[in-house]
């Protein structure tokens, strides 16, 4: 018989509940800079289109995120301790019509190895299993997602050096590394994101099968494999298109108007799914009725623009 868990105190439970009701502010407006290094184009596209249900931010996850912010400040304080000038915390970097976006941890002047050069500063903390490969092999090999992110920051800001700082959550060990801008790498990375953003349909899968280890923890997996319906809103609608000359704008061809973020989330009665997002095969369409007919994976017929989404989709 399993032991009965100890009850949680009323105060602790109230704190946990309060942390979980602060609102989900972790879904990016566009493609976050931290996703530049994601290997799968399809995962980036589905996240950009907000196809899957948003991540549930539990009280534990929220505290983990907050700990990362605390550790960032601790690392920057180490630079200040030896007289390095630090500024520009949370300065924004934008590209691809504002759809590719991120915030730097700071800029620094006075790094001892090159005291006259301005550096972008990237601060990270990690558990021992992730820290050790970085310390042994450097960030490019040990943590390529971080490498991709700060290459974009340097490219976007016109700065050719980054000072990468990582601390070990287990034992407070530290790894500091100066990395040069790789212009060709950065330009290719930004061009890749631009290509993905402009795709009207999702790109092909990286994973060749459902249980591929590379997709085991992908938040887009259920929608990707047709096991769940995508969310109903403007970004999953075939009438919407990202605008490439502004600040993360979207346009609706059905109503011939730009879409605010609130309008995108809300959607409208005229919404029709991007065909590849429907878990089935398109067999017909009526421009006059504004409907699209599909044969779903279970063999049933479903008409987008007319029928309700099946509850067991």
PAMARFI-980264 format. One record per residue: residue number from 1; residue in one letter; chain; z, y, x of N, C-alpha, C in turn. Coordinates in steps of 0.1 Angstrom, whole numbers, plus 5000, padded with zeros to 4 digits. Each point is the difference from the previous one (the first is absolute). Example, Ala and Ser with C-alpha at 12.3 -4.5 7.8 and 13.67 -1.06 7.14 Angstrom:
<recs>
1:A:A:5078:4943:5132:5000:5012:4991:5000:5012:5009
2:S:A:4993:5011:4996:5000:5011:5009:5008:5011:4992
</recs>
This chain:
<recs>
1:X:A:5000:4988:5008:5000:5012:4992:5000:5013:5009
2:X:A:4991:5008:4997:4999:5013:5008:5012:5008:4998
3:X:A:5005:5007:5011:5012:5008:4999:4997:5012:4991
4:X:A:5010:5005:4992:4998:5011:4992:5001:5013:5009
5:X:A:4989:5008:4999:5000:5012:5009:5012:5010:4996
6:X:A:5004:5007:5010:5011:5010:4998:4995:5011:4991
7:X:A:5007:5006:4991:4995:5011:4992:4999:5012:5009
8:X:A:4990:5008:4996:4997:5013:5007:5009:5011:4993
9:X:A:5007:5008:5008:5008:5010:4995:4992:5010:4992
10:X:A:5007:5006:4990:4994:5010:4991:4994:5012:5008
11:X:A:5007:5004:5010:4995:5011:5008:4987:4997:5008
12:X:A:5000:4988:5006:4989:4996:5008:4988:4998:4990
13:X:A:5002:4994:4989:4989:4997:4990:4995:5013:4995
14:X:A:5008:5010:4998:4995:5014:4995:4992:5006:5011
15:X:A:5004:4999:5013:4992:5005:5011:4986:4994:5001
16:X:A:5000:4986:4999:4988:4993:5001:4990:5004:4988
17:X:A:5006:5001:4988:4992:5003:4989:4994:5014:5001
18:X:A:5008:5009:5006:4996:5014:5002:4988:5001:5010
19:X:A:5001:4992:5011:4990:4999:5010:4987:4995:4994
20:X:A:5001:4991:4990:4987:4994:4995:4994:5008:4989
21:X:A:5007:5010:4995:4995:5009:4989:4996:5014:5005
22:X:A:4999:5001:5014:4996:5013:5005:4985:5002:4999
23:X:A:4992:4990:4995:4986:5002:4998:4992:4995:5011
24:X:A:4988:4994:4997:4992:4995:5010:4991:5010:5006
25:X:A:5003:5005:5012:4992:5010:5007:4993:4994:5012
26:X:A:4998:4987:5000:4994:4994:5012:4985:4996:4998
27:X:A:4994:5002:4989:4986:4997:4998:4992:5012:5004
28:X:A:4992:4998:5010:4992:5011:5006:4990:5005:4991
29:X:A:4997:5013:5001:4989:5007:4993:4987:4994:5005
30:X:A:4999:4997:5013:4987:4994:5005:5003:4988:5009
31:X:A:4993:4999:5011:5002:4990:5009:5010:5005:5011
32:X:A:5012:4994:5000:5010:5005:5010:4996:4997:5014
33:X:A:5003:5009:5010:4996:4997:5013:5005:4987:5006
34:X:A:5012:4996:4994:5005:4987:5005:4992:4988:4996
35:X:A:4990:5002:4991:4991:4989:4996:4987:4999:5007
36:X:A:4998:5009:5009:4988:5000:5008:4998:4987:5007
37:X:A:5011:4995:5005:4999:4988:5008:5001:4987:4992
38:X:A:5000:5001:4986:4999:4988:4992:4987:4993:5002
39:X:A:5000:4987:5002:4989:4993:5004:4989:4998:4989
40:X:A:5005:4999:4988:4992:4997:4988:4995:5012:4993
41:X:A:4986:5002:5000:4994:5012:4993:5003:4999:4985
42:X:A:5000:4988:4995:5002:4999:4985:5015:5004:4996
43:X:A:5009:4997:5008:5014:5003:4998:5002:5016:5000
44:X:A:4993:5006:5009:5001:5015:5001:4993:5006:4987
45:X:A:4989:4994:4996:4992:5005:4988:5009:4999:4988
46:X:A:5006:4988:4998:5008:4997:4988:5012:5009:4999
47:X:A:5006:5003:5012:5012:5009:5000:4996:5014:4997
48:X:A:4988:5004:5006:4995:5014:4997:4997:5002:4986
49:X:A:4995:4989:4993:4997:5001:4986:5012:4998:4991
50:X:A:5011:4997:5006:5013:4997:4993:4998:4989:4990
51:X:A:4993:4990:5004:4997:4989:4991:5012:4991:4996
52:X:A:5009:4998:5010:5012:4992:4997:5011:5008:4996
53:X:A:5010:4993:4994:5012:5007:4995:5007:5006:5013
54:X:A:5006:5012:4998:5006:5006:5012:5012:4992:5005
55:X:A:5003:5001:5013:5011:4993:5006:5013:5004:4994
56:X:A:5008:4990:4997:5014:5003:4995:5009:5004:5011
57:X:A:5005:5012:5000:5009:5004:5011:5014:4997:4996
58:X:A:5005:4989:5005:5014:4996:4997:5009:5009:5008
59:X:A:5013:5000:4997:5010:5008:5007:5000:4996:5015
60:X:A:4998:4987:5003:5000:4996:5014:4987:5006:5008
61:X:A:4989:4999:4993:4988:5006:5006:5001:5015:5003
62:X:A:5006:5007:4990:5001:5014:5001:5009:5004:5012
63:X:A:5011:4992:5002:5009:5002:5011:4993:4997:5014
64:X:A:4991:4990:5000:4993:4996:5012:4991:5012:5003
65:X:A:4993:5006:4990:4991:5011:5003:5008:5012:5005
66:X:A:5012:5002:4994:5008:5011:5005:5005:4998:5014
67:X:A:5003:4988:5003:5005:4997:5014:4989:5003:5010
68:X:A:4987:4998:4996:4989:5003:5009:4999:5015:5002
69:X:A:5003:5008:4990:5000:5015:5002:5012:5004:5009
70:X:A:5011:4994:4998:5012:5003:5009:4997:4996:5014
71:X:A:4993:4989:5002:4997:4996:5014:4990:5009:5006
72:X:A:4991:5005:4992:4990:5009:5005:5007:5013:5006
73:X:A:5009:5005:4993:5007:5012:5005:5008:4997:5012
74:X:A:5006:4988:5001:5008:4996:5012:4991:5000:5012
75:X:A:4988:4994:4999:4991:5000:5011:4995:5013:5004
76:X:A:4997:5009:4991:4996:5014:5003:5011:5007:5007
77:X:A:5013:4997:4996:5011:5006:5007:5001:4996:5014
78:X:A:4996:4988:5004:5000:4996:5013:4990:5008:5009
79:X:A:4989:5004:4994:4991:5009:5007:5007:5014:5002
80:X:A:5006:5005:4990:5006:5013:5001:5012:5000:5010
81:X:A:5006:4988:5001:5011:4998:5010:4996:5004:5014
82:X:A:4988:4997:5004:4995:5002:5013:4991:5013:5001
83:X:A:5001:5008:4990:4993:5013:5000:4986:5000:4995
84:X:A:4996:4990:4994:4986:4999:4995:5000:5009:4987
85:X:A:4990:5008:4998:4999:5008:4988:4993:4992:4989
86:X:A:5006:4999:4989:4994:4992:4989:4998:5008:4987
87:X:A:4989:4999:4994:4997:5008:4988:4990:4992:4991
88:X:A:4996:5006:4989:4990:4994:4992:5003:4987:4992
89:X:A:5013:4998:4998:5004:4988:4993:4994:5000:4986
90:X:A:4994:4989:4996:4993:4998:4987:4988:5009:4998
91:X:A:4994:5005:5011:4988:5007:4998:4989:4990:4995
92:X:A:4992:5005:4991:4990:4992:4994:4987:4998:5008
93:X:A:4994:4989:4999:4987:4997:5006:4991:4994:4989
94:X:A:4988:5006:4998:4992:4996:4989:4985:4998:5005
95:X:A:4993:4991:4994:4986:4997:5003:4994:4993:4987
96:X:A:4987:4999:5001:4992:4993:4989:5003:5007:4987
97:X:A:4998:5013:4999:5002:5007:4988:5014:5000:4995
98:X:A:5009:4999:5009:5015:5000:4997:5005:4986:4995
99:X:A:4991:4990:4999:5004:4987:4995:5007:4992:5011
100:X:A:4997:5003:5012:5008:4993:5011:5010:5010:5005
101:X:A:5013:4996:4999:5010:5010:5002:5013:4994:5006
102:X:A:5006:5009:5008:5013:4995:5006:5008:5012:5005
103:X:A:5012:4997:5005:5009:5011:5005:5005:4995:5013
104:X:A:4999:5009:5010:5004:4996:5014:5016:5002:5000
105:X:A:5005:4993:5010:5015:5001:5002:5003:5013:5008
106:X:A:4990:5005:5007:5003:5012:5008:4990:5002:5011
107:X:A:5001:5012:5006:4992:5003:5012:5010:5003:5011
108:X:A:4997:4998:5012:5009:5003:5011:4993:5006:5012
109:X:A:5008:5009:5007:4995:5006:5012:5012:4999:5011
110:X:A:4996:4994:5011:5010:4999:5011:5003:4985:5003
111:X:A:4992:4991:4995:5002:4986:5004:4998:4999:5015
112:X:A:5010:4994:5006:5001:5001:5015:4988:4995:5007
113:X:A:4993:4990:4995:4988:4995:5007:4988:5010:5000
114:X:A:5000:5009:4990:4990:5010:4999:5005:5012:4993
115:X:A:5009:5008:5006:5008:5010:4994:4991:5011:4993
116:X:A:4988:5002:5004:4992:5011:4995:4991:4995:4988
117:X:A:5000:4988:4998:4991:4994:4989:5008:4998:4987
118:X:A:4993:5005:4989:5006:4998:4987:4997:4985:4996
119:X:A:5011:4994:4995:4999:4986:4995:5003:4999:4985
120:X:A:4992:4992:4993:5005:4996:4987:5011:4990:5002
121:X:A:5011:5000:4992:5011:4991:5002:5000:4990:4988
122:X:A:5000:4987:5003:5001:4990:4990:5013:4992:5002
123:X:A:5009:5000:4990:5013:4993:5001:5000:4988:4991
124:X:A:5004:4989:5005:5002:4988:4992:5012:4992:5004
125:X:A:5005:4992:4991:5011:4991:5002:4996:4986:4995
126:X:A:5004:4990:5006:4996:4986:4996:5010:4990:5004
127:X:A:5000:4989:4993:5009:4989:5003:4995:4993:5013
128:X:A:5008:4992:5006:4998:4995:5013:4986:4992:5001
129:X:A:4997:4993:4990:4988:4992:5000:4987:5009:5001
130:X:A:5001:5012:4995:4988:5009:5001:5001:5009:5012
131:X:A:5013:5003:5004:5002:5009:5012:4995:4993:5013
132:X:A:5003:4987:5002:4998:4994:5012:4985:4999:5004
133:X:A:4991:4997:4991:4986:5000:5004:4995:5014:5004
134:X:A:5005:5011:4994:4996:5013:5004:5005:5003:5014
135:X:A:5013:4997:5002:5005:5003:5014:4993:4992:5011
136:X:A:4996:4988:4996:4993:4991:5010:4986:5004:5002
137:X:A:4993:5003:4990:4985:5002:5001:4995:5014:4997
138:X:A:5009:5009:4995:4996:5013:4997:4996:5000:4985
139:X:A:4999:5012:4994:4998:5002:4986:4987:4995:4995
140:X:A:4989:5002:5008:4987:4997:4996:4999:4985:4997
141:X:A:5006:4991:5008:5000:4986:4997:5012:4996:4992
142:X:A:5011:5005:5003:5013:4996:4993:5001:5005:4985
143:X:A:4994:5011:4997:5001:5006:4986:4987:5008:4998
144:X:A:4989:4993:4998:4987:5007:4998:5000:5009:4988
145:X:A:5007:4998:4990:5000:5009:4988:5006:5014:5004
146:X:A:5010:5000:5009:5006:5013:5004:4990:5007:5009
147:X:A:4993:4992:5008:4990:5006:5009:4989:5006:4992
148:X:A:4995:4994:4990:4990:5006:4991:5004:5012:4994
149:X:A:5013:5001:4995:5005:5011:4993:5000:5012:5009
150:X:A:5006:4999:5012:5001:5012:5008:4987:5004:5007
151:X:A:4991:4991:5001:4987:5004:5005:4993:5009:4990
152:X:A:5002:4998:4987:4995:5009:4990:5007:5013:5000
153:X:A:5013:5000:5003:5008:5013:5001:4994:5008:5011
154:X:A:4998:4994:5012:4995:5008:5011:4986:5005:4997
155:X:A:4992:4992:4995:4986:5004:4996:5001:5011:4990
156:X:A:5008:4999:4990:5000:5010:4989:5006:5014:5005
157:X:A:5009:4999:5010:5006:5013:5005:4994:5005:5012
158:X:A:4990:4993:5006:4994:5004:5012:5009:5000:5012
159:X:A:5009:4990:5001:5009:4998:5011:4997:4987:5007
160:X:A:5000:4999:5013:4995:4988:5007:5011:4992:5005
161:X:A:5013:5002:4997:5011:4991:5004:5010:4998:4989
162:X:A:5006:4988:5000:5011:4997:4991:5011:4995:5008
163:X:A:5012:5003:4996:5012:4994:5006:5006:4991:4989
164:X:A:4999:4987:5002:5004:4990:4991:5014:4995:5003
165:X:A:5009:5001:4991:5014:4996:5002:5004:4990:4990
166:X:A:5005:4988:5005:5005:4990:4991:5014:4995:5004
167:X:A:5008:4999:4990:5014:4995:5003:5002:4986:4993
168:X:A:5008:4992:5007:5003:4987:4995:5012:5000:4991
169:X:A:4998:4996:4987:5011:5001:4990:5011:4990:5004
170:X:A:4997:4990:5007:5010:4989:5004:5010:5005:5010
171:X:A:4995:5006:5011:5008:5002:5012:4999:5015:5005
172:X:A:4993:5008:4993:4998:5014:5005:4991:5002:5012
173:X:A:4993:4989:5004:4991:5002:5011:4989:5009:4996
174:X:A:4993:5006:5010:4990:5010:4997:4987:4997:5008
175:X:A:4989:5004:4995:4987:4999:5007:4993:5013:4997
176:X:A:4997:5007:5011:4992:5013:4999:4987:4998:5008
177:X:A:4989:5006:4994:4987:4998:5006:4991:5012:4997
178:X:A:4993:5004:5010:4990:5011:4999:4987:4993:4998
179:X:A:4992:5004:4990:4987:4994:4997:4990:5011:4998
180:X:A:4988:4998:5006:4989:5010:4999:4992:4998:4987
181:X:A:4994:5011:4996:4991:4999:4989:4987:4992:5004
182:X:A:4997:4990:4991:4988:4993:5002:4990:5005:4989
183:X:A:4992:5010:5004:4992:5007:4990:4991:4990:4992
184:X:A:4993:4991:5007:4991:4991:4994:5008:4991:4989
185:X:A:5011:4995:5005:5008:4992:4991:5004:5008:4987
186:X:A:5005:5012:5002:5005:5008:4989:4988:5003:4990
187:X:A:4989:5004:5006:4988:5003:4991:4996:4988:4992
188:X:A:5000:4989:5007:4996:4988:4992:5010:4996:4989
189:X:A:5013:5002:5003:5010:4998:4990:4999:5009:4988
190:X:A:4998:5013:5002:4998:5009:4989:4987:4997:4993
191:X:A:4989:4997:5007:4988:4996:4993:5001:4988:4991
192:X:A:5008:4991:5005:5003:4987:4992:5007:5004:4987
193:X:A:5010:5008:5001:5007:5004:4988:4991:5008:4990
194:X:A:4992:5009:5006:4990:5007:4991:4991:4991:4993
195:X:A:4995:4989:5007:4991:4991:4994:5007:4992:4989
196:X:A:5012:4996:5002:5008:4993:4990:5002:5009:4988
197:X:A:5004:5012:5002:5003:5009:4989:4988:5002:4991
198:X:A:4988:5001:5006:4988:5003:4993:4994:4988:4993
199:X:A:5006:4988:5002:4994:4988:4993:5003:5000:4985
200:X:A:4990:4999:4992:5003:5000:4985:5006:4986:4996
201:X:A:4998:4990:5007:5005:4987:4997:5008:4995:5012
202:X:A:5010:4991:4998:5009:4996:5011:4992:4992:5010
203:X:A:5002:5002:5013:4994:4992:5011:5004:4985:4999
204:X:A:4994:4992:5008:5003:4986:5001:5014:4997:5005
205:X:A:5005:4988:4998:5013:4996:5004:5000:4997:5015
206:X:A:5011:5003:5007:5002:4995:5013:5004:4985:5000
207:X:A:5008:4997:4990:5005:4986:4999:4990:4991:4993
208:X:A:4997:4988:5006:4991:4991:4994:5006:4991:4989
209:X:A:5013:5000:5000:5007:4992:4989:5013:5006:4997
210:X:A:5005:4996:4988:5011:5007:4994:5013:4999:5009
211:X:A:5002:4989:5007:5012:4998:5007:4998:5003:5015
212:X:A:4990:5008:5003:4998:5005:5014:5012:5008:5004
213:X:A:5006:4997:5012:5012:5006:5004:4999:5015:5001
214:X:A:4988:5005:5002:4998:5015:5002:5002:5007:4987
215:X:A:4999:4993:4989:5002:5007:4987:5012:4995:4992
216:X:A:5009:4993:5007:5012:4995:4993:5009:5011:4994
217:X:A:5001:5011:5007:5009:5011:4996:4992:5012:4996
218:X:A:4987:4998:4997:4992:5012:4995:5004:5003:4986
219:X:A:5003:5013:4997:5004:5004:4987:4988:5001:4990
220:X:A:4988:4999:5006:4988:5000:4992:4995:4986:4996
221:X:A:5007:4990:5004:4994:4986:5000:4997:4996:4985
222:X:A:5009:5002:4991:4998:4995:4986:4987:5007:4994
223:X:A:4999:5013:5001:4988:5006:4995:4988:4996:5008
224:X:A:5001:4999:5013:4989:4996:5009:4994:4987:4996
225:X:A:5008:4990:4996:4995:4987:4997:4999:4998:4985
226:X:A:5001:5010:4992:4997:4999:4986:5011:4993:4992
227:X:A:5012:5000:5006:5012:4994:4993:5007:5009:4991
228:X:A:4998:5013:5002:5006:5010:4992:4990:5011:4997
229:X:A:5002:5007:4989:4991:5011:4996:5004:5013:5008
230:X:A:4990:5008:5004:5004:5012:5006:5006:5010:4991
231:X:A:5007:5010:5005:5006:5010:4992:4988:5008:4992
232:X:A:5004:5005:4989:4990:5008:4992:5002:5015:5002
233:X:A:4992:5006:5008:5000:5014:5002:4987:5004:5006
234:X:A:4999:5013:5004:4987:5005:5004:4995:4994:5013
235:X:A:5008:4996:5009:4996:4995:5013:4994:4986:4999
236:X:A:5003:4993:4990:4994:4986:4998:4988:5001:4990
237:X:A:4996:5012:4996:4989:5003:4990:4987:5002:5008
238:X:A:4989:4995:4994:4987:5001:5006:4995:5014:4999
239:X:A:5006:5009:4992:4995:5014:4999:5006:5009:5011
240:X:A:5010:4996:5007:5007:5009:5010:4994:4998:5014
241:X:A:5000:5011:5007:4995:5000:5014:5009:5010:5008
242:X:A:5004:4995:5012:5007:5009:5009:4991:5011:5005
243:X:A:5005:5013:5000:4992:5011:5005:5003:5002:5015
244:X:A:4989:5002:5008:5002:5000:5014:5001:5014:5007
245:X:A:5000:5010:4991:5001:5014:5006:5011:5008:4993
246:X:A:5013:4996:5004:5011:5007:4994:5013:4993:5005
247:X:A:5010:5000:4991:5013:4994:5004:5003:4989:4991
248:X:A:4994:4988:5003:5002:4988:4993:4997:5001:4985
249:X:A:4988:5006:4997:4996:5002:4986:4993:4988:4995
250:X:A:5000:4999:4986:4992:4990:4993:4992:5007:4989
251:X:A:4989:4993:4997:4991:5005:4989:4997:4990:4990
252:X:A:4999:5004:4987:4997:4991:4989:4986:5003:4995
253:X:A:4991:4990:5001:4986:5002:4996:4999:4999:4985
254:X:A:5010:4993:4994:4999:4998:4985:5003:5013:4993
255:X:A:5010:5008:5005:5004:5013:4994:4995:5012:5008
256:X:A:4994:4997:5011:4994:5010:5009:5010:5011:5003
257:X:A:5011:4995:5007:5011:5009:5004:5008:4994:5011
258:X:A:5006:5009:5008:5010:4995:5010:5012:4994:4994
259:X:A:5007:4991:5007:5012:4993:4995:5012:5004:5008
260:X:A:5010:5005:4993:5013:5002:5007:5007:4986:5002
261:X:A:5010:5000:5009:5007:4987:5002:5006:4995:4988
262:X:A:5006:5009:4992:5006:4995:4987:4990:4994:4991
263:X:A:4988:5006:4999:4989:4995:4992:4995:4987:5005
264:X:A:4999:4998:5013:4996:4987:5006:5010:4989:4996
265:X:A:5013:5003:5000:5010:4990:4997:5000:4996:4985
266:X:A:4997:5010:4992:5001:4998:4986:4987:4993:4994
267:X:A:4988:5003:5006:4988:4994:4995:4996:5006:4986
268:X:A:4990:4994:4994:4996:5005:4987:4994:4988:4992
269:X:A:4998:5002:4987:4995:4989:4991:4986:4996:5004
270:X:A:4992:5008:5007:4987:4996:5004:4999:4992:5013
271:X:A:5012:4996:5005:5000:4993:5013:4993:4987:4999
272:X:A:4992:4997:5010:4993:4987:5002:5003:4995:5014
273:X:A:5004:4988:5002:5003:4995:5013:4988:4999:5009
274:X:A:5002:5003:5013:4990:4996:5010:4998:4985:4999
275:X:A:4988:4996:4998:4997:4986:4996:5007:4990:5010
276:X:A:5000:5002:5013:5005:4990:5009:5015:4999:4999
277:X:A:5007:5009:4993:5014:4998:4998:5004:4991:4988
278:X:A:4991:4998:4992:5002:4991:4988:5000:4986:5005
279:X:A:5010:4992:4996:5001:4986:5004:4990:4991:4992
280:X:A:4987:5002:5002:4990:4993:4993:4986:5005:5005
281:X:A:4990:4997:4992:4986:5003:5003:4994:5009:4990
282:X:A:4994:5011:5004:4993:5008:4990:4988:4993:4995
283:X:A:4998:5001:4986:4988:4993:4994:4992:5010:4992
284:X:A:5005:5011:4996:4993:5010:4992:5006:5013:5001
285:X:A:4993:5011:4995:5005:5013:5000:4992:5008:4989
286:X:A:5007:5009:4993:4994:5009:4990:5003:5014:5004
287:X:A:4990:5008:5004:5001:5014:5003:5004:5008:4987
288:X:A:4993:4996:4989:5003:5007:4988:5014:4998:4995
289:X:A:5005:4988:5000:5014:4997:4996:5010:5003:5011
290:X:A:4996:5002:5012:5009:5001:5011:5009:4988:5002
291:X:A:4994:4988:5000:5008:4988:5002:4993:4992:5011
292:X:A:5008:4991:5006:4995:4990:5010:5006:4987:4996
293:X:A:4992:4990:4999:5004:4986:4996:5001:4991:5012
294:X:A:5011:4992:5000:5003:4991:5011:5003:4986:4995
295:X:A:4997:4990:5008:5006:4987:4998:5011:4998:5010
296:X:A:5013:4999:4995:5011:5000:5009:5001:4987:5007
297:X:A:5009:4999:5010:5001:4988:5008:5005:4988:4992
298:X:A:5006:5002:4988:5005:4989:4992:4989:4996:4990
299:X:A:4988:5006:5000:4989:4997:4991:4999:5008:4988
300:X:A:5010:5008:4997:4999:5009:4988:4992:5012:5002
301:X:A:4995:5006:4989:4992:5012:5000:5009:5012:4998
302:X:A:4998:5011:5008:5008:5012:4999:4991:5012:5001
303:X:A:5002:5010:4991:4992:5012:5000:5008:5012:5004
304:X:A:4997:5005:5012:5007:5012:5005:4995:5012:4992
305:X:A:5009:5009:4995:4997:5011:4992:5002:4997:4985
306:X:A:5003:4987:4997:5002:4996:4986:5013:4991:4999
307:X:A:5001:4990:5008:5011:4990:4999:5012:5005:5008
308:X:A:5012:4995:4995:5012:5002:5008:4999:4991:5012
309:X:A:5007:5004:5011:5001:4991:5012:5008:4988:4996
310:X:A:4996:4988:5003:5007:4988:4997:5014:5000:5007
311:X:A:5010:4996:4993:5014:5000:5006:5001:4990:5011
312:X:A:4992:4989:4999:5001:4990:5010:4990:5001:5011
313:X:A:4994:5012:5002:4990:5003:5010:5004:4998:5014
</recs>
